[in-house]
Amino acid sequence: MKVVLDTNFLVSATQWDYSVSHKLFEKLIRDNVEMFTTKEILEEFVEVLRRDFLYSDEESKILIELILKFLLLVNPGKKVDAVKEDPDDNKILECALESGAEYIISYDKHLLKIKEFNGIRIITPEKFLDVV
């Protein structure tokens, strides 16, 4: 199984040990699920860590190095323009297309509203637990 983890999933999974995202992230690792990200997603993740959690550059770097032990980095070759309300979210769809993911796991309302993109299901961590 191949999945893309949205920025908000990564924040929840790494900042709150008892969150559904954290528990799901641990399960995905244990089950050897292929998880994908991009440089752009990681840059947004670091931006949120610095802005909302006051991470230093060094703390951000350490966390990125840790999660990259479990995430595969892809470089999307195709741009999409499917999320009109928040074009920044298109990077998640681009990652999913490039990686051949079956699921995008997200809390983002703009992505969740789409529900499915080119056969890729977009669901919350809670709903994904029913899948695995």
MARNUBA-26108 format. One record per residue: residue in three letters; chain; x, y, z of N, C-alpha, C, O in turn. Coordinates in nm, 3 decimals. Atoms other than C-alpha are relative to their C-alpha. Example, Ala and Ser with C-alpha at 12.3 -4.5 7.8 and 13.67 -1.06 7.14 Angstrom:
+------+-------+---------+---------+---------+---------+---------+---------+---------+---------+---------+---------+---------+---------+
! rest ! kette !     n.X !     n.Y !     n.Z !    ca.X !    ca.Y !    ca.Z !     c.X !     c.Y !     c.Z !     o.X !     o.Y !     o.Z !
+------+-------+---------+---------+---------+---------+---------+---------+---------+---------+---------+---------+---------+---------+
!  ALA !     A !   0.089 !  -0.119 !   0.000 !   1.230 !  -0.450 !   0.780 !   0.090 !   0.120 !   0.000 !   0.194 !   0.118 !   0.066 !
!  SER !     A !  -0.082 !  -0.119 !  -0.006 !   1.367 !  -0.106 !   0.714 !  -0.077 !   0.109 !   0.073 !  -0.026 !   0.220 !   0.090 !
+------+-------+---------+---------+---------+---------+---------+---------+---------+---------+---------+---------+---------+---------+
//
This chain:
+------+-------+---------+---------+---------+---------+---------+---------+---------+---------+---------+---------+---------+---------+
! rest ! kette !     n.X !     n.Y !     n.Z !    ca.X !    ca.Y !    ca.Z !     c.X !     c.Y !     c.Z !     o.X !     o.Y !     o.Z !
+------+-------+---------+---------+---------+---------+---------+---------+---------+---------+---------+---------+---------+---------+
!  MET !     A !   0.084 !  -0.118 !   0.000 !   0.000 !   0.000 !   0.000 !   0.089 !   0.125 !   0.000 !   0.193 !   0.129 !   0.065 !
!  LYS !     A !  -0.074 !  -0.126 !   0.009 !   0.118 !   0.352 !  -0.084 !  -0.089 !   0.115 !   0.045 !  -0.204 !   0.126 !   0.004 !
!  VAL !     A !   0.077 !  -0.113 !  -0.051 !   0.008 !   0.666 !   0.098 !   0.085 !   0.128 !  -0.003 !   0.208 !   0.125 !   0.002 !
!  VAL !     A !  -0.063 !  -0.131 !  -0.016 !   0.084 !   1.037 !   0.104 !  -0.058 !   0.061 !   0.127 !  -0.179 !   0.059 !   0.148 !
!  LEU !     A !   0.039 !  -0.062 !  -0.126 !   0.075 !   1.212 !   0.439 !   0.003 !   0.151 !  -0.016 !   0.107 !   0.209 !  -0.050 !
!  ASP !     A !   0.008 !  -0.145 !   0.012 !  -0.044 !   1.572 !   0.435 !   0.077 !   0.066 !   0.115 !   0.106 !   0.003 !   0.217 !
!  THR !     A !  -0.074 !  -0.076 !  -0.101 !   0.139 !   1.840 !   0.632 !  -0.069 !  -0.005 !   0.136 !  -0.004 !  -0.025 !   0.238 !
!  ASN !     A !   0.071 !  -0.003 !  -0.129 !  -0.132 !   1.857 !   0.898 !   0.005 !  -0.136 !   0.069 !   0.004 !  -0.143 !   0.192 !
!  PHE !     A !  -0.017 !   0.132 !  -0.060 !  -0.105 !   1.481 !   0.949 !   0.137 !  -0.009 !   0.066 !   0.150 !  -0.055 !   0.180 !
!  LEU !     A !  -0.136 !   0.006 !  -0.054 !   0.271 !   1.510 !   0.997 !   0.013 !   0.081 !   0.129 !   0.079 !   0.039 !   0.224 !
!  VAL !     A !  -0.003 !  -0.083 !  -0.121 !   0.224 !   1.791 !   1.250 !  -0.064 !  -0.075 !   0.115 !  -0.006 !  -0.088 !   0.222 !
!  SER !     A !   0.071 !   0.072 !  -0.106 !  -0.031 !   1.595 !   1.449 !   0.076 !  -0.124 !   0.044 !   0.084 !  -0.153 !   0.164 !
!  ALA !     A !  -0.071 !   0.124 !  -0.032 !   0.171 !   1.273 !   1.430 !   0.128 !   0.023 !   0.079 !   0.168 !  -0.062 !   0.158 !
!  THR !     A !  -0.128 !  -0.024 !  -0.066 !   0.492 !   1.434 !   1.554 !  -0.010 !   0.088 !   0.124 !   0.083 !   0.092 !   0.204 !
!  GLN !     A !   0.009 !  -0.094 !  -0.112 !   0.363 !   1.685 !   1.807 !  -0.087 !  -0.048 !   0.115 !  -0.075 !   0.001 !   0.227 !
!  TRP !     A !   0.089 !   0.050 !  -0.104 !   0.100 !   1.491 !   2.000 !   0.004 !  -0.151 !   0.003 !  -0.052 !  -0.218 !  -0.083 !
!  ASP !     A !  -0.021 !   0.145 !  -0.011 !   0.193 !   1.141 !   2.117 !  -0.127 !  -0.083 !   0.007 !  -0.126 !  -0.201 !  -0.028 !
!  TYR !     A !   0.122 !   0.077 !  -0.017 !  -0.166 !   1.041 !   2.186 !  -0.103 !   0.029 !  -0.109 !  -0.219 !  -0.010 !  -0.098 !
!  SER !     A !   0.093 !  -0.031 !   0.110 !  -0.319 !   1.171 !   1.863 !  -0.024 !  -0.123 !  -0.086 !   0.057 !  -0.216 !  -0.088 !
!  VAL !     A !   0.029 !   0.107 !   0.095 !  -0.484 !   0.941 !   1.613 !   0.110 !  -0.006 !  -0.105 !   0.153 !  -0.115 !  -0.146 !
!  SER !     A !  -0.106 !  -0.004 !   0.102 !  -0.222 !   1.055 !   1.361 !   0.128 !  -0.067 !   0.050 !   0.192 !  -0.142 !  -0.024 !
!  HIS !     A !  -0.121 !   0.061 !  -0.056 !   0.064 !   0.954 !   1.591 !  -0.013 !  -0.152 !   0.003 !   0.077 !  -0.225 !  -0.039 !
!  LYS !     A !   0.022 !   0.145 !  -0.008 !  -0.084 !   0.609 !   1.652 !  -0.003 !  -0.062 !  -0.140 !   0.051 !  -0.171 !  -0.162 !
!  LEU !     A !   0.006 !   0.051 !   0.136 !  -0.156 !   0.566 !   1.281 !   0.138 !   0.000 !  -0.064 !   0.174 !  -0.095 !  -0.134 !
!  PHE !     A !  -0.135 !  -0.008 !   0.054 !   0.195 !   0.679 !   1.185 !   0.083 !  -0.119 !   0.049 !   0.155 !  -0.182 !  -0.029 !
!  GLU !     A !  -0.072 !   0.115 !  -0.055 !   0.341 !   0.414 !   1.418 !  -0.046 !  -0.130 !  -0.067 !   0.036 !  -0.217 !  -0.098 !
!  LYS !     A !   0.053 !   0.120 !   0.065 !   0.111 !   0.151 !   1.265 !   0.049 !  -0.011 !  -0.144 !   0.087 !  -0.119 !  -0.189 !
!  LEU !     A !  -0.048 !   0.000 !   0.139 !   0.209 !   0.250 !   0.910 !   0.146 !  -0.043 !  -0.006 !   0.187 !  -0.117 !  -0.096 !
!  ILE !     A !  -0.141 !   0.038 !  -0.006 !   0.575 !   0.215 !   1.005 !   0.012 !  -0.150 !   0.029 !   0.086 !  -0.221 !  -0.040 !
!  ARG !     A !  -0.004 !   0.143 !  -0.036 !   0.519 !  -0.125 !   1.171 !  -0.042 !  -0.090 !  -0.116 !   0.013 !  -0.198 !  -0.137 !
!  ASP !     A !   0.055 !   0.081 !   0.109 !   0.321 !  -0.249 !   0.871 !   0.076 !   0.019 !  -0.132 !   0.035 !  -0.034 !  -0.236 !
!  ASN !     A !  -0.083 !  -0.026 !   0.119 !   0.589 !  -0.129 !   0.624 !  -0.079 !   0.059 !  -0.117 !  -0.054 !   0.025 !  -0.233 !
!  VAL !     A !   0.075 !  -0.069 !   0.104 !   0.342 !   0.087 !   0.433 !   0.092 !   0.103 !  -0.062 !   0.166 !   0.172 !   0.008 !
!  GLU !     A !  -0.082 !  -0.099 !   0.069 !   0.513 !   0.300 !   0.170 !  -0.064 !   0.138 !   0.016 !  -0.178 !   0.160 !  -0.026 !
!  MET !     A !   0.048 !  -0.135 !  -0.025 !   0.475 !   0.665 !   0.271 !   0.086 !   0.098 !  -0.078 !   0.209 !   0.089 !  -0.078 !
!  PHE !     A !  -0.071 !  -0.091 !   0.090 !   0.567 !   0.948 !   0.036 !  -0.015 !   0.146 !   0.040 !  -0.114 !   0.185 !   0.101 !
!  THR !     A !   0.003 !  -0.144 !  -0.021 !   0.649 !   1.316 !   0.061 !   0.084 !   0.066 !  -0.108 !   0.146 !   0.000 !  -0.191 !
!  THR !     A !  -0.082 !  -0.078 !   0.092 !   0.814 !   1.592 !  -0.137 !   0.076 !   0.107 !   0.078 !   0.048 !   0.133 !   0.194 !
!  LYS !     A !  -0.076 !  -0.110 !  -0.060 !   1.061 !   1.868 !  -0.065 !  -0.095 !   0.113 !   0.040 !  -0.079 !   0.173 !   0.146 !
!  GLU !     A !   0.096 !  -0.109 !  -0.028 !   0.771 !   2.119 !  -0.081 !  -0.085 !  -0.030 !   0.123 !  -0.112 !   0.059 !   0.203 !
!  ILE !     A !   0.079 !   0.038 !  -0.118 !   0.564 !   1.927 !   0.175 !   0.084 !   0.014 !   0.126 !   0.038 !   0.066 !   0.227 !
!  LEU !     A !  -0.088 !  -0.010 !  -0.116 !   0.861 !   1.906 !   0.410 !   0.032 !   0.145 !   0.034 !   0.042 !   0.180 !   0.152 !
!  GLU !     A !  -0.023 !  -0.143 !  -0.026 !   0.931 !   2.279 !   0.369 !  -0.119 !   0.063 !   0.071 !  -0.101 !   0.143 !   0.163 !
!  GLU !     A !   0.120 !  -0.051 !  -0.067 !   0.572 !   2.356 !   0.466 !  -0.006 !  -0.052 !   0.144 !  -0.042 !   0.022 !   0.236 !
!  PHE !     A !  -0.003 !   0.060 !  -0.133 !   0.603 !   2.118 !   0.762 !   0.096 !   0.076 !   0.092 !   0.061 !   0.109 !   0.205 !
!  VAL !     A !  -0.099 !  -0.075 !  -0.079 !   0.918 !   2.297 !   0.884 !  -0.052 !   0.141 !   0.031 !  -0.034 !   0.191 !   0.142 !
!  GLU !     A !   0.057 !  -0.133 !  -0.021 !   0.745 !   2.633 !   0.839 !  -0.101 !  -0.001 !   0.115 !  -0.102 !   0.090 !   0.198 !
!  VAL !     A !   0.099 !   0.012 !  -0.108 !   0.460 !   2.519 !   1.066 !   0.069 !  -0.027 !   0.133 !   0.031 !   0.031 !   0.235 !
!  LEU !     A !  -0.073 !   0.028 !  -0.124 !   0.702 !   2.377 !   1.323 !   0.062 !   0.126 !   0.058 !   0.058 !   0.149 !   0.179 !
!  ARG !     A !  -0.065 !  -0.124 !  -0.045 !   0.887 !   2.707 !   1.341 !  -0.103 !   0.103 !   0.046 !  -0.087 !   0.165 !   0.151 !
!  ARG !     A !   0.101 !  -0.103 !  -0.029 !   0.580 !   2.930 !   1.337 !  -0.087 !  -0.035 !   0.121 !  -0.107 !   0.048 !   0.210 !
!  ASP !     A !   0.099 !   0.037 !  -0.101 !   0.344 !   2.736 !   1.562 !   0.056 !  -0.070 !   0.123 !  -0.006 !  -0.070 !   0.229 !
!  PHE !     A !  -0.058 !   0.076 !  -0.111 !   0.577 !   2.530 !   1.781 !   0.137 !   0.052 !   0.042 !   0.203 !  -0.006 !   0.128 !
!  LEU !     A !  -0.124 !  -0.069 !  -0.033 !   0.879 !   2.760 !   1.793 !   0.125 !  -0.089 !  -0.007 !   0.217 !  -0.077 !   0.073 !
!  TYR !     A !  -0.116 !   0.085 !   0.022 !   1.121 !   2.497 !   1.666 !   0.116 !   0.085 !  -0.052 !   0.097 !   0.178 !  -0.130 !
!  SER !     A !  -0.120 !  -0.063 !   0.055 !   1.475 !   2.611 !   1.603 !   0.035 !  -0.070 !  -0.131 !  -0.022 !  -0.174 !  -0.164 !
!  ASP !     A !  -0.046 !   0.064 !   0.123 !   1.650 !   2.534 !   1.275 !   0.054 !  -0.140 !   0.029 !   0.026 !  -0.234 !  -0.044 !
!  GLU !     A !  -0.060 !   0.129 !  -0.036 !   1.841 !   2.254 !   1.447 !  -0.107 !  -0.102 !   0.039 !  -0.100 !  -0.218 !  -0.003 !
!  GLU !     A !   0.107 !   0.091 !  -0.040 !   1.529 !   2.102 !   1.605 !  -0.081 !  -0.047 !  -0.123 !  -0.118 !  -0.164 !  -0.133 !
!  SER !     A !   0.072 !   0.035 !   0.123 !   1.350 !   2.112 !   1.269 !   0.079 !  -0.100 !  -0.082 !   0.023 !  -0.198 !  -0.132 !
!  LYS !     A !  -0.087 !   0.089 !   0.078 !   1.644 !   1.948 !   1.095 !   0.002 !  -0.141 !   0.058 !  -0.006 !  -0.239 !  -0.016 !
!  ILE !     A !  -0.002 !   0.131 !  -0.067 !   1.657 !   1.666 !   1.352 !  -0.130 !  -0.075 !  -0.025 !  -0.128 !  -0.195 !  -0.053 !
!  LEU !     A !   0.130 !   0.065 !   0.021 !   1.284 !   1.595 !   1.316 !  -0.016 !  -0.044 !  -0.146 !  -0.066 !  -0.153 !  -0.172 !
!  ILE !     A !   0.008 !   0.036 !   0.142 !   1.301 !   1.598 !   0.935 !   0.087 !  -0.123 !  -0.028 !   0.043 !  -0.215 !  -0.098 !
!  GLU !     A !  -0.088 !   0.117 !   0.019 !   1.597 !   1.356 !   0.942 !  -0.065 !  -0.126 !   0.056 !  -0.053 !  -0.234 !  -0.002 !
!  LEU !     A !   0.066 !   0.115 !  -0.061 !   1.398 !   1.129 !   1.172 !  -0.115 !  -0.051 !  -0.087 !  -0.123 !  -0.171 !  -0.113 !
!  ILE !     A !   0.114 !   0.050 !   0.078 !   1.081 !   1.117 !   0.963 !   0.042 !  -0.048 !  -0.139 !  -0.026 !  -0.132 !  -0.198 !
!  LEU !     A !  -0.047 !   0.047 !   0.131 !   1.280 !   1.074 !   0.641 !   0.055 !  -0.143 !   0.005 !   0.083 !  -0.202 !  -0.099 !
!  LYS !     A !  -0.035 !   0.141 !  -0.012 !   1.384 !   0.736 !   0.778 !  -0.119 !  -0.087 !  -0.039 !  -0.103 !  -0.206 !  -0.070 !
!  PHE !     A !   0.123 !   0.076 !   0.027 !   1.023 !   0.632 !   0.712 !  -0.075 !   0.047 !  -0.124 !  -0.160 !  -0.026 !  -0.176 !
!  LEU !     A !   0.069 !  -0.055 !   0.117 !   0.910 !   0.854 !   0.422 !   0.092 !  -0.005 !  -0.121 !   0.212 !   0.018 !  -0.111 !
!  LEU !     A !  -0.075 !  -0.001 !   0.125 !   1.019 !   0.821 !   0.062 !  -0.022 !   0.133 !  -0.069 !  -0.135 !   0.179 !  -0.084 !
!  LEU !     A !   0.004 !  -0.131 !   0.063 !   1.100 !   1.146 !  -0.112 !  -0.017 !  -0.016 !  -0.151 !   0.060 !  -0.087 !  -0.215 !
!  VAL !     A !   0.019 !   0.000 !   0.144 !   0.963 !   1.197 !  -0.464 !   0.006 !   0.143 !  -0.052 !  -0.013 !   0.238 !   0.023 !
!  ASN !     A !  -0.007 !  -0.130 !   0.065 !   1.002 !   1.482 !  -0.709 !  -0.103 !   0.004 !  -0.113 !  -0.075 !  -0.041 !  -0.224 !
!  PRO !     A !   0.106 !   0.002 !   0.100 !   0.673 !   1.537 !  -0.894 !   0.041 !   0.071 !  -0.129 !   0.098 !   0.180 !  -0.128 !
!  GLY !     A !  -0.032 !  -0.057 !   0.130 !   0.715 !   1.599 !  -1.264 !  -0.117 !   0.071 !  -0.063 !  -0.102 !   0.138 !  -0.165 !
!  LYS !     A !   0.121 !  -0.057 !   0.057 !   0.359 !   1.712 !  -1.324 !  -0.069 !   0.091 !   0.102 !  -0.090 !   0.052 !   0.216 !
!  LYS !     A !   0.076 !  -0.093 !  -0.084 !   0.180 !   2.016 !  -1.181 !  -0.149 !  -0.023 !  -0.023 !  -0.192 !  -0.053 !  -0.135 !
!  VAL !     A !   0.146 !   0.008 !   0.013 !  -0.192 !   1.999 !  -1.110 !  -0.062 !   0.127 !   0.055 !  -0.001 !   0.200 !   0.133 !
!  ASP !     A !   0.072 !  -0.119 !  -0.044 !  -0.449 !   2.271 !  -1.054 !  -0.143 !  -0.041 !   0.036 !  -0.240 !   0.008 !  -0.021 !
!  ALA !     A !   0.130 !   0.056 !  -0.036 !  -0.733 !   2.083 !  -0.885 !  -0.062 !   0.066 !   0.122 !  -0.184 !   0.066 !   0.136 !
!  VAL !     A !   0.051 !  -0.061 !  -0.123 !  -0.764 !   2.266 !  -0.552 !  -0.004 !   0.151 !  -0.022 !   0.095 !   0.221 !   0.000 !
!  LYS !     A !   0.014 !  -0.142 !   0.034 !  -0.897 !   2.607 !  -0.650 !  -0.003 !   0.088 !   0.125 !   0.050 !   0.199 !   0.123 !
!  GLU !     A !   0.016 !  -0.080 !  -0.121 !  -0.978 !   2.725 !  -0.295 !   0.132 !   0.023 !   0.074 !   0.149 !   0.124 !   0.142 !
!  ASP !     A !  -0.130 !  -0.011 !  -0.066 !  -0.623 !   2.664 !  -0.170 !   0.105 !  -0.068 !  -0.090 !   0.141 !  -0.183 !  -0.067 !
!  PRO !     A !  -0.093 !   0.059 !   0.098 !  -0.377 !   2.610 !  -0.459 !   0.125 !  -0.062 !   0.061 !   0.187 !  -0.149 !   0.000 !
!  ASP !     A !  -0.116 !   0.057 !  -0.069 !  -0.099 !   2.534 !  -0.209 !  -0.019 !  -0.150 !   0.027 !   0.079 !  -0.224 !   0.037 !
!  ASP !     A !   0.029 !   0.142 !  -0.026 !  -0.272 !   2.199 !  -0.146 !   0.027 !  -0.089 !  -0.120 !   0.034 !  -0.211 !  -0.107 !
!  ASN !     A !  -0.026 !   0.080 !   0.119 !  -0.203 !   2.090 !  -0.502 !   0.129 !  -0.082 !   0.012 !   0.143 !  -0.185 !  -0.054 !
!  LYS !     A !  -0.126 !   0.073 !  -0.015 !   0.146 !   1.980 !  -0.393 !  -0.024 !  -0.140 !   0.058 !   0.053 !  -0.232 !   0.032 !
!  ILE !     A !   0.033 !   0.131 !  -0.057 !  -0.016 !   1.695 !  -0.198 !  -0.049 !  -0.094 !  -0.112 !  -0.011 !  -0.210 !  -0.118 !
!  LEU !     A !   0.050 !   0.079 !   0.113 !  -0.200 !   1.575 !  -0.510 !   0.113 !  -0.037 !  -0.095 !   0.118 !  -0.148 !  -0.146 !
!  GLU !     A !  -0.115 !   0.026 !   0.088 !   0.119 !   1.606 !  -0.716 !   0.086 !  -0.112 !   0.056 !   0.134 !  -0.197 !  -0.019 !
!  CYS !     A !  -0.078 !   0.106 !  -0.065 !   0.304 !   1.388 !  -0.465 !  -0.070 !  -0.134 !  -0.017 !  -0.006 !  -0.235 !  -0.047 !
!  ALA !     A !   0.076 !   0.124 !   0.012 !   0.028 !   1.129 !  -0.474 !   0.005 !  -0.056 !  -0.142 !   0.020 !  -0.177 !  -0.162 !
!  LEU !     A !  -0.008 !   0.044 !   0.140 !   0.028 !   1.116 !  -0.854 !   0.138 !  -0.057 !  -0.032 !   0.149 !  -0.164 !  -0.092 !
!  GLU !     A !  -0.137 !   0.042 !   0.030 !   0.407 !   1.089 !  -0.875 !   0.034 !  -0.135 !   0.064 !   0.103 !  -0.218 !   0.005 !
!  SER !     A !  -0.034 !   0.121 !  -0.075 !   0.426 !   0.813 !  -0.615 !  -0.091 !  -0.118 !  -0.032 !  -0.060 !  -0.232 !   0.005 !
!  GLY !     A !   0.096 !   0.107 !   0.025 !   0.129 !   0.613 !  -0.740 !  -0.076 !  -0.039 !   0.126 !  -0.118 !  -0.154 !   0.141 !
!  ALA !     A !   0.068 !   0.027 !  -0.128 !  -0.033 !   0.643 !  -0.397 !  -0.146 !  -0.037 !  -0.022 !  -0.211 !   0.005 !  -0.118 !
!  GLU !     A !   0.141 !   0.038 !   0.001 !  -0.369 !   0.487 !  -0.328 !  -0.082 !   0.091 !   0.091 !  -0.203 !   0.106 !   0.074 !
!  TYR !     A !   0.068 !  -0.084 !  -0.098 !  -0.451 !   0.722 !  -0.039 !   0.080 !   0.126 !   0.031 !   0.203 !   0.126 !   0.028 !
!  ILE !     A !  -0.055 !  -0.120 !  -0.062 !  -0.389 !   1.074 !   0.085 !  -0.066 !   0.007 !   0.136 !  -0.189 !   0.005 !   0.147 !
!  ILE !     A !   0.053 !  -0.008 !  -0.135 !  -0.427 !   1.097 !   0.461 !   0.015 !   0.145 !   0.045 !   0.125 !   0.199 !   0.050 !
!  SER !     A !  -0.002 !  -0.144 !  -0.024 !  -0.525 !   1.448 !   0.563 !  -0.115 !   0.043 !   0.090 !  -0.217 !  -0.026 !   0.102 !
!  TYR !     A !   0.107 !  -0.069 !  -0.070 !  -0.729 !   1.675 !   0.786 !  -0.042 !   0.126 !  -0.077 !  -0.130 !   0.198 !  -0.032 !
!  ASP !     A !   0.024 !  -0.122 !   0.075 !  -0.732 !   1.949 !   0.521 !  -0.139 !  -0.001 !  -0.064 !  -0.172 !  -0.091 !  -0.141 !
!  LYS !     A !   0.139 !  -0.003 !   0.047 !  -1.090 !   2.051 !   0.443 !  -0.010 !   0.012 !  -0.152 !  -0.103 !  -0.042 !  -0.212 !
!  HIS !     A !   0.005 !  -0.016 !   0.145 !  -1.011 !   2.149 !   0.083 !   0.028 !  -0.133 !  -0.071 !  -0.036 !  -0.166 !  -0.170 !
!  LEU !     A !  -0.031 !   0.131 !   0.058 !  -0.857 !   1.811 !   0.005 !  -0.111 !  -0.100 !   0.029 !  -0.151 !  -0.175 !  -0.059 !
!  LEU !     A !   0.104 !   0.096 !  -0.037 !  -1.121 !   1.614 !   0.194 !  -0.127 !   0.022 !  -0.081 !  -0.201 !  -0.073 !  -0.108 !
!  LYS !     A !   0.118 !  -0.031 !   0.079 !  -1.392 !   1.791 !  -0.003 !   0.007 !  -0.067 !  -0.138 !  -0.095 !  -0.103 !  -0.196 !
!  ILE !     A !  -0.018 !   0.065 !   0.130 !  -1.246 !   1.642 !  -0.324 !  -0.035 !  -0.149 !   0.009 !  -0.090 !  -0.205 !  -0.085 !
!  LYS !     A !   0.026 !   0.142 !  -0.030 !  -1.274 !   1.288 !  -0.173 !   0.083 !  -0.098 !  -0.081 !   0.135 !  -0.196 !  -0.027 !
!  GLU !     A !  -0.079 !   0.089 !   0.085 !  -1.097 !   1.126 !  -0.469 !   0.056 !   0.080 !  -0.116 !  -0.010 !   0.167 !  -0.173 !
!  PHE !     A !  -0.067 !  -0.069 !   0.110 !  -0.848 !   1.243 !  -0.730 !   0.075 !  -0.103 !  -0.082 !   0.169 !  -0.165 !  -0.033 !
!  ASN !     A !  -0.063 !   0.099 !   0.090 !  -0.749 !   1.024 !  -1.026 !   0.011 !  -0.137 !   0.066 !   0.114 !  -0.205 !   0.053 !
!  GLY !     A !   0.002 !   0.131 !  -0.064 !  -0.844 !   0.715 !  -0.827 !   0.067 !  -0.005 !   0.136 !   0.073 !  -0.111 !   0.199 !
!  ILE !     A !  -0.066 !  -0.006 !  -0.130 !  -0.659 !   0.830 !  -0.513 !  -0.102 !   0.048 !   0.103 !  -0.154 !   0.159 !   0.091 !
!  ARG !     A !   0.096 !  -0.038 !  -0.104 !  -0.884 !   0.835 !  -0.206 !   0.064 !   0.097 !   0.098 !   0.180 !   0.082 !   0.137 !
!  ILE !     A !  -0.047 !  -0.101 !  -0.097 !  -0.850 !   1.132 !   0.029 !  -0.086 !  -0.013 !   0.124 !  -0.206 !   0.014 !   0.121 !
!  ILE !     A !   0.076 !   0.029 !  -0.121 !  -0.949 !   1.046 !   0.385 !   0.075 !   0.046 !   0.126 !   0.196 !   0.070 !   0.123 !
!  THR !     A !  -0.058 !  -0.038 !  -0.129 !  -0.890 !   1.141 !   0.747 !   0.074 !  -0.119 !   0.060 !   0.051 !  -0.234 !   0.021 !
!  PRO !     A !  -0.067 !   0.110 !  -0.070 !  -0.660 !   0.939 !   0.972 !  -0.099 !  -0.095 !   0.066 !  -0.080 !  -0.217 !   0.065 !
!  GLU !     A !   0.102 !   0.084 !  -0.066 !  -0.967 !   0.815 !   1.161 !  -0.063 !  -0.097 !  -0.098 !  -0.081 !  -0.215 !  -0.066 !
!  LYS !     A !   0.061 !   0.089 !   0.101 !  -1.126 !   0.677 !   0.843 !   0.103 !  -0.098 !  -0.056 !   0.068 !  -0.211 !  -0.091 !
!  PHE !     A !  -0.103 !   0.090 !   0.052 !  -0.796 !   0.532 !   0.727 !   0.022 !  -0.118 !   0.094 !   0.058 !  -0.226 !   0.048 !
!  LEU !     A !  -0.013 !   0.111 !  -0.095 !  -0.783 !   0.321 !   1.044 !  -0.096 !  -0.114 !  -0.036 !  -0.066 !  -0.230 !  -0.009 !
!  ASP !     A !   0.094 !   0.104 !   0.044 !  -1.087 !   0.136 !   0.904 !   0.054 !  -0.077 !  -0.119 !   0.015 !  -0.192 !  -0.142 !
!  VAL !     A !  -0.057 !   0.064 !   0.120 !  -0.886 !   0.058 !   0.589 !   0.109 !  -0.099 !   0.039 !   0.119 !  -0.206 !  -0.021 !
!  VAL !     A !  -0.114 !   0.085 !  -0.037 !  -0.581 !  -0.090 !   0.764 !  -0.026 !  -0.090 !   0.117 !   0.062 !  -0.167 !   0.157 !
+------+-------+---------+---------+---------+---------+---------+---------+---------+---------+---------+---------+---------+---------+
//
